Amino acid sequence: MRYAKLWRHCARCLPALFVLLLTFSIAPPGQAFCPKNGLLCFVTATSSGSLTHQDITQRGIETLDKTYFGVPKLTKSMQKALDEIIEANAKVDDDQVTSAKHFDGENAVGAQLRLATLKQNVIDALNATPMNTAGARQNLGSALHTIQDFYSHSNWVELGNTGANPGVGRPGPLAFAGPGVTACSGFTNTGLTCANSSNLATSLLTSGYYGGEDRVKPGAFKCSHGGPLDKSSPSSDILGYFREGINKDTRYCDISPHSTFHNAAATAAIAGTQQFVEDIKAVITFTQLKALLGAGPTLAFAIDTTGSMGGIIAGVRASATAIVNSRLDTDEEPLQYVLAPFNDPFTGPNVSTSDATSFKNSIAGLFASGGGDCPELAFSGIYNGLSLSNPSGSLFMYTDASAKDPALAGAVIGLAKAKEIKLYAILFGSCSPLEPGYLQAATETGGQAFFLSGGEAESVTQLADLVGRNNAVQLLSVVDAFATPRAYDLPVDSSMTQLTVSVSATNFVTPGVTLTRPDGTVVTPAMADTYMTLTGGVIISVKAPARGLWKLSVQDSTGPTYVNVSGTSDLSFTSFRLARFAGQPPHQGLFAIDGEPLPGQSLYALAALTPGASTAQFKLRRKDFSAISDLPLNQDETDSGKYFGPMTVPAESFLAYVTGTDSGGNAYQRVVSLMLSPQTVSITAPAPQDLRAGVSTSFIYQVRNAGPSDTFTLAAADDLHFITSVSPGAVTLGTGESANVVVQLTPPAGTSAGSADTVTATVQSASNALLRNSASLTSFVTGALETPGRPDFVATIVGQEAVVPGVTSIDVRLTNSGVGTARSMSLNSLQLRTLAGTGTATINTALSPSLPFVTPNIDVGSFITVRLTINTPAGLQRFSITENGTVSDTEGRSYSFSQAQAVIP
């Protein structure tokens, strides 16, 4: 289905206003968007039954999960894995040029080749050492988009078929109409407010052509996609909004001329989704299947192995081994074990495995040595552990030293937030001043910092067992000082099977902690399943807690103190994300932002709960639990666990809480403990590209400063050390100005297919340590061969922004629309020409990349986006920009390309 991102098509939109807003790419203030894949909606905030890529993927894989793993509901880790697949599915709509990605223009050969490549990528990722679940899920989601589009864009269901096409995504050709075969003939007029429905004229398979894609419609004897702004199709009205075609993307005839077939196409797409996953299941192991679909939690440790850590390592080893042994052959057996040792000057060897024995052997093999000076490569070790870990979970870091690499703190925090992993810093004294980055990382990720004596390492590691569960949830996440007692209400609902309170101080003082049951009884060590009083903290855990209002009191700690209340429950606040309106008309929607938001920015909040909540009220709070504001969100009509609504970003850090009643009328409370920290500088990651061993690939990040003029340092880190350059290393930006940052990666020759490399690019103010942002991207080393043949490029403007009066930035997307892999694509020159008004546009050389701008490797259908900044005089009304360049194919032959667009500043 031709949708943007995750947000849903809406009820009937007003055509003229819709076209006007699409033309200017403006979201109306005060209006809500339909969640998932959303086109603009002006009447309601519901989808009224249209199913989307998210719905189809969720329903198809959820059914398989329940069948494969025998669960009545998806666990939190299963839903997180499914969310990754859905996210990758939605990102395919970033590309509205490549017909093979959408099964458009009768490009069955290209689509089948794409599916074969993506399927092999999934298998390679699962066979990699360590297993690359992120890469497998990304490739699976991308493939599922193309499969689902087959049912919406082809005539499969119009031919009377039900269920999955047995050939889609499998070896062999599909019976598509040839180039000279008439596929459509005339149309049926479906009314004044509908696009005309094309009349199919073939018993063979066909699919509609879409204007602007790489397959040009050869004539009226072929079908069009149809709907808003499809220029391949005749218009059905004077505004050019209703356009004849055969797509079945929605139930609305103005958007989808064959809307009456929507339900049949969606049902077949669900079956096609399941068929593709079943085909993959047939060639992988059950352990790999569990990893792909998230059927288990992760147990992750980063451990300092210098000489002074000997006793601490022994304690961690004993406790971690006990956790592993206690979970074997249970539903809580970890899906993944991660071990990331560090000291100085080395880190590793890193371990990521699904085999419990292998993990126990690795942790048993740790020994303390070296450490002549104090600081260690702690943040490098944490980064390695995060990179290897599956999203959603916790990572425990143990050290008695400060960090030798504090500049990596921003990358660590950014990657942990991107993967929704809580960081627990377990600290045993310090041979140098306290490392502030440890505390900041724990605070911002919703984890915790403990200051303990060496003999307490074994005891505190039991916390990893309590928080690292399939259905782990959090009720409270607070950092504050407690010179005087402070009490918190803890509503325990009917789904809670365990309640855990963890309080820790940062000044080697044991806080005063009192936990009271709903009947007024104070919990004592004899009444709790776990009750630990440590040098710098208290941990209490109660299984099968009584329903009702529990109370927690904390006191006697004057320094920063962490208060975390967690538990296990199948009623989970699984995600809270901020999104912006973006995309290319008419496929605009809500796209989750990279990194931290801008203070005062108008965005949309997207929240998700697992089934079990009867009511839900959302609130933004500070880290000390004081309230900032209520957050009214609308409930999605066809997915009751999804909520959405507009919000203005506060000018301070915040968390999202939800309260309400469960299906039995019991009060509940949940928090997404990842703290959002608004920043005036942003960095945006590019679209992912596959990597190849021995071949360089460039990733172009975009940095923008919305605050006062400042100088920023730019850096990037990756866990496999593929980065060969970051350019520039620093940049000075005025208010509203932007710059491109090129990160080049070169996997060594011989790098295994399926390897995953996580790159986190950071921007840091040179004058303010707290002013920073980051963006992470996981790249995949593919075993697929480069495609021979001629590459070619089309350029489209996908974004535009007025920096200051007289200065305009445009985002130009360069897509390889040829038939072969592009090597050494070089943007050599830019030509600007006045089309209307007075004055001449010129390139702002300070904010635009230097020419020639060279990108070493771009696959067919892949693209890069470059921000160009133009000086635009006041009298200039319209100008053109022409991009001229050269590109080489895999044999070294060189070709020229030239593309032009018109711009209204």
N, C-alpha and C positions, 0 to 999 in steps of 0.2 A: 504494500500500500504506500502511496506517495505521501508520506507524513514527515513532519519535522519533529525530531526529538521524541520525548516521552508523552506528549500531552495531547489530549483527546479532542477530536473534532466535536464541534458544538451543534446545538440546535440551529434552526434556520436563521441565517444571517441576512441582513438587509443588503441586497446586491449593490446598489449604487454607493452606499457608504463604505461597504466592504472593499470595493474596487478602489475608491479614493484612498483608503487607509493603506491598502497594499501598495498603491503607487508611491506613496510617500514613506512607507515603512514606519508608520507611527502607531504606537499603542495608545488607545484613548484613555486618559486619566480617569480613575475611578471605575473602570470596567474590569471585570474578571475575565480570565482566559479559561477555556475549557481544558481540563487537565488531560494530558497525554496527547501528543501529536497535533497540537491545537492549531487550527485556523482560528482567526478572530471570531468571537461570538458576541453578538450585541443583544440577544434576547434572553438567553438563559446561560447558566454555567454548567450545563449538563450535556451529555452526548446523546441522550435519548436512544440508546441501544446500539449505536455504531461501535463495532469492535475494532481495535487498533493493533498495531504490532505488539504493544505491551500486553494487551489482553490475550492475544493469540498465543504469545510466548508463555505468559504466566499460566494460562489454562492448560496448554499442551504439556509443558514440563512439570507443572505441579502434579498432574495426574500420573506421570511417569515416576516422579519422586515417591509418591505414596505407594505405587506398585513395587518399585525396586526395593525400597527400604522398609516397607511395612509400617509406615507412620500415618496416623489419622490427620495430622497437621504438619506443615513444614516447620522444621526447626529454624531458629534464627540464622544459623550458618547456611542452611539450604536456601533460605530466602535471599540472603546476601549474595550467594553464588548466582542465583537466578537474576537478581538485580544487575549484576555485572553483565550477564548475557543480554538482558534487556537494554542496558545502556549501549552496548556495542551494536546491537540491532538498530537502535535509533540513530546512531551516528552515521549510518550509511546514507541517510537523507541529507547529510552535508554536501553530498555530490549529486548535483542535478544535471550532470553532463554525460556520465557514463551509463549507457543504456543497459549494459550487461549486469549492472548492480540491481536493476529494477525489472529485468526480463521485458524491457520495452523494445519497440521497433523490430520485433521478430528476431531479436539477437539471441536466439537460443544457444547457438554455438558458444558465444562469449559467456553467457550466463552459466552454462554447464562447465566450461573450463574454469570459471571463477569458483564454482562450488567444489570441483575436484581439488583445486589448489587449497581452498580453505579447509576442506575435510582433512587433507593430508597435513596441513598446519596443525590442526587440533591433535591429530595422532602423534605428530612429531613432538609437540609440546608436552604431551602426557608421557612420552617415552624419554624425554630429556632427563639428564641428571644434573641438578635436582629437577624434579617434576615442575613444569611451568603451567600451573593452573590458570594464572592470569591470562597468559597467551592463549591457552586452550579456550577459555570462555570468551575472549574477545573474538577469536576466529569463528567460534560457533555462533555467536550472536550476529556477526556480520553475514554469515551464510544463511541464517534463518530469515533475515530480511529479504534476501533475494528469493528464497523459496516461497515465502509468504506472498511476495509481489507477483509470483507466477499466477496464483489463483485469483488475484484481484485485477491483474492487467491483461491476462489472456482470456480466451473464450472457453476454457476448460469446463466451467459449470454451465455455460450457455449450450454446450454440446450435449448436456444431459448427464454429465459425469458427477459422481459423488465420491467423497473420500480423496485420498492422495493419488496423484499421478505416479504410477510405479516407476517412471523413468527419471523424474526430476531429482537431481543431485546424485544420480547413479551413472555408471559408465554407459556410453552409447548415445546416439543422436535422438532428438525428439522429432515427432512428425509435424514440423512446422511448415506452413505454406511457403513455397519458393518465391523468389523475387518477382516473377511475372504473374503470380496467381492473384486473382481478385479476392480480397478478404472482406471488404465492406462495400456496400452499394446503397447509397441514399441513406435516409434517416426517417425516423418516426418523430413527428412533432409532439412532444410530451407536455406542452403547455407554456404559457407566458413566463412562468417563473422557474422553468426547468431548462437544462441543456438538452438539445435534441439527441435522441438515442440512435446511434449508428446501427444500420441493419447489417448483420453478418451475412456473408455470402459464400462461406466455405465450410466444408466438413473437416478440414484440417485445422491444426492449432494455429493461432495467430495472436499477436499482441499489438497494442496501440503504440503509435509513434508519438513522441512528445517534443514539442518545439524547443530548440536549444540544446538538445542532446546530440551525441555524436553519430546518430543514425538519422539521416534526413528522410522524411516521408517522400517516396518516389512519385506519388500521385494520389488522386482521389479514390483509386481502386483499393488503397490500403486503409486500415483503420487508424484513428487517432485515439490518444489517451482521453482527451476531452476534459471538460471542467474549466475552472477559472484560469484564464490567461494562457491556455495551451495554444500557441500561435500556429501549430501544425493543423489546426482544425478550423472549419468555417464557424463564424460567429452566429449565434442564434438571437442576438439582440443588438441594439444600436450602440450599447456601451462596450460591447466586446467581452462581456463577462461570461455569458453562457456559451459553451463551446461543445460541439458535437463530439461524441466518442463512445468508448466502451468500458471505462474504468468502473470498478465496483468498490472504491475505497470507503464510501460511507453509505448511509441510507438516504442521503439527500440528493435529489435529482439535479440541483444546480451545480453541485460539486462532482457528482458521479452520475453520468448519463445512464448507466446500467445499474442504478441503485437498487432495483428490485431483486438483483442477484446477490446483494451484499451478504446476507446471512448464509447463503449457500457457499459463497466463496470463503467466508471466514471459517465456516465449519471444515471445509476442505483444507484450508491453510493450517488449522490445528492438527489435522491428520498428517499433513505433509511435514509439519514440524516434528511430530512424533516419529515419523518414518525415518527422517534424517538422523535423529538422536539414536534410534534403534540400530541404524546401520553402523554408527560409530561404536555403540555398545558391543556389537558383534565382533569387533576387532581389538578391543582393549580388555584389560583385566578388571575384576570387580573393584580392586583397590583404586585403579585409575578412574573408574566410573564414580566412585565415592568422592574422589578428589575433584572431578569435573563439576559435580553437582552439589558439593559442599556438605556431604553427609558426615560431619564431625567437626569438633573444635580444633584449635591450634594451641600447642604448648611451646612457648618461645622464651629463650634465655640469651642474654648477652653478658659474658662473664670476663672480668679482669683476671688475667692469669699471671700477674707479676708475683715476685717472691713473697711479698707480705700477705698474699691472699690464700696461702695454703690451707689454713683451718677453715676459712670461709668456703672455699671450693669443696672441701669434704662435706660440710654441712649441706650445701646446695645439692651436691651429688646424692646424698642420702635421701633428702626429701623429694627431689625430682624423681629418683628411681622408685620411691614408694608410691608416688602419684601414678607413674606409668603402670606399675604392677597392679594397683588397685582398680585401674580402669580397663584392663585387658578383657576383651570379649564382652564388654558392656556397651550400652548405647553412648556412653561418654568417652569411649576410646578415641584418643585424638586422631584426627585425619592427618595431621602434620606435626612433626617435631622439628624445632629449629634451635640450633646452637651456634652462637657467634662469639667466639673467644677474641680477646684483644689484649694487647699490652703496648710496648713501645720498643722497637719501631715497626712491629708487625701486627697484622690482624689475621684471624683465621687459624686453622682451616675451618671454613663455615660448613655447617651441616643442615640440610633440609631433607627429611625422610619421612615416609609413612610407616617405616618398620621400627617397632618398639625396641627390638633387640639391638639394632644398629645404633639407635639413639643412646641407649644405655651404655653400649660399648664406647661411644664417642665421649659421653660425659665422664665415664670411668677413666678415660685416657687423658683427661685434663690434668695438668700438673703446674705448680707455681714455679716460676723461674725468672731471673733477670730483674729488671726494674731498678736500675741504678739511680735514676732521677725520679721525681715525683709524678709529673703529669703523664697520663696514658692516652692512647687513641680511643677514648671512650665513645665519642660521637661517631667515629668511623665504625666501631663495633656495633653500636645501636643501629646505624644506617644499614649495615649489612644484614642484621637480623630483621629489620623492617622490610627490606627489599625481598627477602626470602619468604616472609610470612604471608599467608592468605589474609585478605581483608577481614576486618572486624575481629577483635580479640584483644589480647594483652601481651606485652613484652616486659619481662622482668630483667633489669640491669643491675649487676652487683659490682661495686668497686670501693676501694678505700682511697682513691686519688682524684684529683681534679683532672680536667680534660686538657690534653695537649693540642686538641683541634677544635677549640670553641667556635671557630668561624663556621663550622658545620651545623651548629645548633639550629639555625633557621631551616636548613635542608631537612634535618631530622624531624623538626616539628611539622614542617610542611608535608613530608611524606607520611608521617603518622596520621595526620589529619586526613590526607587524601585517602588513606587506606582504613581510616576509622579504627585505629589501634591505640589503646591506652598504654602509656609508658609508666612503669613503676621503677623508681630509682631507689635501690636498696643500698644505703651508704653506711660505711663502717669507719667513722672518723675521716680525717683528710690530712694528707701530708702537706697540704698547701691551702690557701684560703678557699672557702666554700665556693663551689662552681655554680654560679647563678643559672646557667643553662639547664642544669639538671632539674632545678625547681620549676623553671619556666616550662620545660617540656612536660613535666608531670601535671602542672596546672592546666596548660592549654589542651592537653589530650584527655583530661578527665581521669588520669591515673593518680599516683600518690608517691610521696617521698618519705622514706623512713630513715632515721638516724639511729643506728643500733650498735651494740657491741658484737664482736666477731662470733661469739658463741651462740648468737641468736639467728644465724643464717638458716639453719635447718628449720627452725620454728616458723619464721616469717614466710618461707617458701611454700608453706601450706596454703597461704593466701592464693597462690597461683591455682591451686586445686579448686578453691571456692569461687573464684571469678572466671575461670577458664572453662565454662560449661556451654553445652549446645544452646540452651535457652537462658543465658545470662542476661539479666536486666539491671538497670540502675534506677534507684528511687531518689537519690540525693547526691549532689556533687558540690562540695563547699570547700573553699579555702578562706580562712579568716583567723583572727586572734580571739582568744577566749579568756580575757582577764577576769570577766564575770560570767556566771553560768548563762548558757543559751539553750533553749529547748526547741526541738523540731518534731512536728507531727509526721508519723510514718504510717499511712493507711496500707494495710495488708489485705489484699483482695483474695477471692476464692481460688485464683490460679497460682498463687505463690506457694511454692513447695520448699523454699529455703529463704531465710533472711540473714544477711551478713552485714555487720557494722564494722568498719575499719577506720580508726582515728589515729593520726600520727602527727607528732610535733617535729619542728626543725631545730630545736635547741636542746636535745637530749633530756627533755622533760617528759614524764609520762602524764598525758592529759587525764583529767578526771572524766570518766564516762559512765553514764547511768542509762540503761535500757529498761523500759517499763512496758509490761504486757498490757493488753486492753483491759484486763481485770484489775489493774493497779499494782500487780506484783512486779517487784524489781528482779530482773534476771541475774542470777548468781552463777558462779562457775559450775555448780552442781546441776543447774537447770539447762545449761547450754550444751550443744554438741561440740562446740569449740569455744574456748575462752582463754585467750592469751594476753598476759600483761607483759609488755616488752619495755626495754629501756626508753624508747621514744614513741610508744604507741600501744593501742589496745585493739584486739580483734575478737569479735563475738559472732558466733553463727548458730542459728537455731533452725533445725529441720521441722517441717510441717508447722509453721507458725500459726497461731490462732488468728482467725479473721478479726478485723477491727482496727482500731486506732492505737498503734504503738507510739511510744514517746521516747525520744533520745535527748539526753542532756549532756553538754560538753562544757568543761571549765578547766581552770588552772593551767592555761597555756597562753603565754603572752605573745609568743612569736607566731609566724604563719603556721597554721595547723590545717591539715587535710581531714575532711570528714566525708567519707564515702559510704553510702548505704546501697547495697546491691542484693541480688537474690536470683532465684531461678523461677521462671514463669513462662508460659506460652502466650501471655499478653505482653507484647513488646512494642516499644516505641523504636521502630527499626531504623528510621532515618529522618533527618531534618536538613533540608538543603535550600539554598537560595538560588534563584534562577532569573534570567533576564530574557526579554523578548528578542529573538534573533532569527536568522535564517533568511532564505531567499524566497520571495513571492513566487507562488502562493503557498509555500510550504513552511511558513513561519511558525514559531512555537516558543516554548519556554526551554532554555538551555541552562543547565547548571553552570554556575560561574566557577572559574579557576581561583584557587587560593582564597584570600580574605576579601570581603566586600569593602566598598567605599562608604565612609560615614555620610549619612543623609541620602544615600542612593535609593531610588525607587526600584524595588525588585519584587519578586514573587516568592513566597514561602511554600515549600512542598514538604509535606509531612506524611509519614506512613506508619500505621499501626497494624499489628497482626490481629486476626479475628479474636473477639472476646470482649471488646469495649462496647458498651451500650451508648455512652455519651463521651464527648471529648471536648475539653476547653484548653486552649493553648495560651501560654504566658511566657514572656521573655523576662529572665532574671539575671542579676549580676552573679558573679562567682561567690559572693557572700550570702546569697539567697534573697537579697532584697529585690523587690519587684521593680521592673522597668515599665512594662505595659502589657495589657492583654493583647492577644493576637487572634482576631476572628478569622477563622478559615472555613471554607465551604467543603462539604463532603461530596466526593465523586459519586455520581449516580449509579454507575455500573461496577464500581469497586469500592465498597464501603470502607475499606481500610486506608484510602487515599484522601488527603485533604490539601487544599490549596487556597491561596489568596494573596492580595497585594500587601506589601509592607514597606515602610521606610526604615532603612538601616539606622540603628542608634549610633550615636557618636562615642560609644564605649563598648567594651567587650561584654558578651552576653551568652547565655545558655537558653535552650528551649525546653520548657517543661510542659507536660500534659497531665491533666487530672480529669476525673469523671467517675462513672460507675461502670462496673462490669455487667455481664449479662444477668448476673444474679442480684444486682442492686447494691453490690459492695463497692465502697470507694477504693480508687486506685490512684497511684501517682507514678510517673515515669519521667526520666530526663535523658536527653541525648547529651552526654557529658563532654563532647568535643566543644571547646569554647570558640566562638567566632570573635575575632579581634579585628574590627574595621581598620583599614589602612588607607592612606592617601596615595600609595604607589601600588601598582598592580603589574603582574606578569602573566601572560597567557600562553599556554602551550599550543603547539601546532597540532594538526591532524597526525595520527600515527602513520608510520611507514615501516614496512618490513625491512630488516637488515639482511645483508649477505656477508658471509665470511670473506675477508680480504677486500671488501668493497666499502668505500666511504659513503656516508649518507649525512646530509645536513638537516638539522631541525631548526626552524626559525621561530624563536619566541619573541613576543612583543611586550615591551615595557612601557608603561604610561604613568606619568606623574600628575596627580590631580591636586597636589599640595604646593607649597611655596617652592621656588627654585632651589634645587639641591643637586649634589653630586652623589651618584649611586655606584657602588661596586657590583659587578655582575659575576656570578660564578655558577658552576654546575658540578654535580657529583653523580656518579653512577656506581653500582655495586660490582659490575664486571670489568670496570676500568677500560671501556671502549672509547671514552672521550679522548680525542686528540687535540681539540682546540675549542676555545670559547672566545668569541670576538664580537664587540670590544670587551675589555675587562672593566671599563668604567665609562660612565656617560654623565654629562650634566644636562638636566632637563628643567625647563621653565614650567610654569603652571599650564597644564593641558597638553604638554608636549610628549611625544612618543619616540621610541627607537626600536630597531630590530636587533636581536641578539642571536648570533648564529652559533649553534653547538654542533660540532662535527664528531661523528662516531665512526670508528673503523674496527669492526670485529677482526681479530687476527685470523689468518688463513688456518683452516682446520677447526674453527669454532663449530660446535655441534648444532645441527638444526634443532629447533625447539627451545634453545637457550633464550632466556628473558633478561633484559637489561633495563633497570629502572633508572631514569635520569630525572633528577630534581634540580631545576634551575632556580636560583635565588637572586633577588635584588635587595640590596641593603643600603640604607642611607649612611653616608660617611660621617654625618653629624649627629645622628640619633640612633642608638642601638636598638630601640624598640620599633623603629620604622623599617619594616621589611615585609616581603611577601615571597611566595614561591609557587611553582607549578610543577607537577610531576607527570611523567609520561613513561609507560612501559613499552619497550620496543621488542620485537620478536625476530629472532634469526630464523629465516625460512630456508627450507631445503629446496624450494621450487627454483627451477632454472630461470635465468633471465630470458625474456621473450625476444627472439630476433624479429627484425622488421623495422620499419620506419616509425620513429616517434614523432609526435606533433603536439603543439600546444594551443589551447584556447585560453583566453584571459577574460575573466569576468570580475566586475566590481561587486564585492560582497559586503562592504561596510564603508561608511563615510561619516566623518566627524569634523565639526568646526572647532579647531584648536583655540584660536583667538580670532578676532576680526582680521580678515586678510590672510588667514592661514587655514588650509583644509587638508585633512588626512584622509586618504582612501586606502582600503584594503583590496589589493588585486590578487585574485586567486588564479594561479597558472596550473592547468590540469593537463596531464599527458593524455590526449585524445587520440593518439596514434595507435599503431598495432604492435609496437615494439618498446622495450625498456629504453628509457632515456638516460644517457650518460653525459655528464658535463653539460647540463643545460646552462647556458650563459645568457643573462639579460644584459645586452650590450649598450643599449641606448634608449632614451625616452624622448618622444617628440610631443610638444604641446602646441595646440593651435586654437585661436579664438574662434568660436562659432557664433556668439552673440554678445553684444555689449562692447565696452571699451577696455583697453588694457590687455596685457599679455600675462598668462600664467607662466610661472617658472618653478623649477624644482628647488625645494628647500634642501640644500646639500648638507646642512648640519643635522637634519633629522631623517633624511632618506639614506638608504644604503649606498655605498660607493659602487660605481659601475666600472668594469663589468661585475655583475653579481652572479657567482657561479654556484650551482648546486650539483653535486656529483652523480646522484642516482635517483631516478623517479620511475616507478613501475607504471604500466598501463593503468589508467583510471585513478592513479594517485595524484596528489596536488600539493603545492606549497602556497602559502599566503604571505605576501610581502606588503608591508605598510609603506606607502609613499606619501610624503608631505609636500604640499604644493602652496606656493605663494600666490594668492588670488586677489588682485586689486579690487577695490570697491565697485568699479563700474563693470566688472566682468560678470556676465550673466550665464554664459555657457561656453565650455571649451572641450576639446577632445584630447585624449592622451593615447599615444601609440607606443606599444612595447615592441622593440625589435631585438631579436636574439638568434642564437644558433644552438643546435643540439646535435649530439652524436648518438648513433645506434651502437649496438653491442659489437659490431665489426669495425667501429671507428669511423664510419662514414658520417659526414657532417651535413646538416640541413639548416635552412634558415626558417624563421617564423616571424610573423608580424601580426599584431592584434591591436584593435583600436576600440575605445569606448567614449561615450559622451558623458560629461559631468556637469551638474548644476551646482555651483558652490553655495 
